[in-house]
């Protein structure tokens, strides 16, 4: 079947119209894109670059003599501690009021008493035995005197062995031995009686008590734990390399002074004073650090002002090291990477290597690498490079201080 010419003409017109519309859309899109690009702002490159110097603060460290501080952690330990135990057995019949945990007792004070009745009886028996032995000795001596008179009247000479028997010398020695034994037993009875009263061996504080009135005790039983209150020890741990900087007591000299602090507990500026007394001749088993002994007198501040030291407390021991002569001292923050210092040199940054001879918690001590009067940059810089421009604002410079 053939297609009608009119239908073919209509289709051709539709195709042409579609193409015209597509072309118009495409032209419109191109026009819009061109307009966007034509109106977009453009960056203009400046013909010249302005160089600006970084504003910094500086200090002027001075060469001098300084005494660093070695900070070590230490533990408070008792200088004297005992476990109180009885030497005799029996029930406890009395205790002093201070014989309680936390109580204070004086040297020689009676802490508790064990029932002494049995020991009084034993003492009386031993006295009686001594009297009997002494009486027997006197009888033997009397018989010896009588034998001597008889022997003198006979006027005979006999052998020495027989003479000793006639004069009752063996019996005399035996009687004297019984007297000495009875006297020793009496002394032991007196000693046992005295041991029924347990006394404080030194001025002490009672840390714990394990008996009460009526408790039956035997020799060796633990009764209480006592620690001396005249002195405590600080056992401080430091690296072995720091030992060379610490002065230990010698003949006529004192040890390095030490300041004991407890950050966050005692408050700022509160401390106890002491000095290094001994180097303990063994490393700590866990940390492998050297240990120092620092005595602190009157640790519970009963007669002096200051914070109380509690056993087992971890404290900071700030030990004065040997004096360093002719060095510069800088705060640790001003020592840069790889032991360098930033120096303001004629308006430029000079990254200077320095010789650090000692470091403590707050400062570094420099022997070489700086000169008197040089300005050390204390400001942290975002850009770090040798020779960058620096400027110092008037009134912002600071000076180093001697100790």
C-alpha positions, 0 to 999 in steps of 0.5 A: 500500500503506497503512502499518501504524499500529504502524510510524507510532507507532514512528517518532514515538517515535524522533523525539521521543527525538532531539529530547529528546536534542538539547535536553538537549545544548543545555541542557548546553552553555548551562550549561557556558558560563554556568559558565565566565563565572561563574567567570572572574576580573575585573580591578578598577580601582584607585580611585587612580593612584600617580605614581612619579619616575624615578631618574636620575644627574646631573652639574654641569658648570662653566663654564671654559676648555677646549681641544678636540681635533680628531682626524684620520686621517693617513698616514706619509710620508717627509720626504726620499726619493731613488732612488739612481742612478749618474752613470757606467757600469760594473760594481759591484765592492763594496757596504757591508754596510748596503746591504740592504733595512732597512739603515741608512747614515750621511751620506757613507758609501760605499754601492757602488763602480763599477769605477774602472779605466777612469776612472783611465786616462782621468784619466791621459790628461787629465793628459797632455793638460794637460801637453802644452798647458802645454808648447805654451803655454810654447813660444809664450811663449818665441817671443813673448819672442824676437819682442819682442827682435827688434822692439825691435832693429829699432825700426820702427813698424808697424801694430797688426794686424801688430804683433800677428802679429809678437808671436804674440799669436793663437798665445798666445791659442790655446795658453792656450785649449788649456790651459784646455780640457785643465784642464777635461777633467782636472777632468771626469775627476777628477769621473767617477772620484769618481762611481764611489763612490756615497755616502749623501746623508744619514742614511738607511734602505734600503727597496729595492735593485735591483742586486748585485755584478757588476751592469752599471749606466749613468747613470740606472739605479735602484739603491736607494730611500733615505729619511731617518731624521731626520724623517717627515711625518704628512699629516693630513686634516681638514674645511675648517671646522676650520681656523679652530680650528688654530694655524699657526706664525707669527713667534716662535710654534709650531704647534698640538701634536699627539699621534699614536696608533695604536689597537689597535697601539701600546697605550693611552697610547702616542703620539708628539709633534709639532706642526702645521707647515704647511697644504698648499695643495691639497685631497685629490683624493678626500675634498676635505679640507684637509691638514696637515703634522705633522713627527715627529723620530726616527720610528724611535725610534733615539735616543728612546723611543716606537713606531716609525713605518712609512711608509704607516701610517694613524694618528690625529692628535689636534690641540689646537684653540684654547682656548675661553673661558667654555663648558661641556663635556659628553660627547657622549652627554649632548647629546640630539636637536636639540642639547638637554640634559636638566636636572633642575629641581626634581624635573622634567625640563626639555628645554633647547635649548643653543648648541653652539660646538664638537664633538670626538670625545668632548665638546661645548662649550656657550656658552649654554643652561646655568647654573652649578650646574644638574644635567644628567641623564646617565641614558637615560630610556624616557619623555621628556616635559617635566615628568616627575618625576625623583629623584636617589638620594643618593650618585649625583650626579657633578661635571663636571671642568675640563681 
